[in-house]
Amino acid sequence: MGDITSGSSRGANYLDVDAALLEQKFIADPIVVHLFGRDWSFPGVMPSLAMLRLARWNEAGIDLERLGITESMQLIGDLIPDAYLAEWGWQGVGISSPDTPGEMNPAMEMILTHLVTTYLMREAALAGGGERVGEAEAPETGRTGSSPTGSSSKPTAPESTGSISPATSEV
């Protein structure tokens, strides 16, 4: 890593963390949720409090796939800005289900699941291969075939592909 204090008019005691993160490619593309005709942006990496909470729940043996309403509300508070929650609430998407008391609103559950899944996938990709967060994985090298066994498939008979092959005129 280069000197992230150089070139600064603030002196040697100034640390430019933004420059360091950009240099190390730790700044990810934002996660975007489209709702009510508008795009809502979220940070590209999971906020620290949410990550710590998930780690503690995991260590305590709490099944992250089956969080209760209390845990879900805590996680929503960690991940979704209050301004978003307020505006969504005015539009009818609250935390609790209007139809089933004690259960989460299906739209909010979908948003929370998407955010957590995306964050965890990005974390796993970064930890596993050191790839830039938000980037697609590189394709595998070696033989590529459509057959799961790796062998070539047999040629298709012309009779079976008549609907997709160009018509040939017979003379």
PyMOL commands that set and color helices and strands:
alter all, ss='L'
color gray80, all
select helices_A, chain A and resi 17-23+48-59+64-66+69-79+82-90+106-129+158-161
alter helices_A, ss='H'
color red, helices_A
select strands_A, chain A and resi 31-35+38-42
alter strands_A, ss='S'
color yellow, strands_A
deselect
rebuild
show_as cartoon
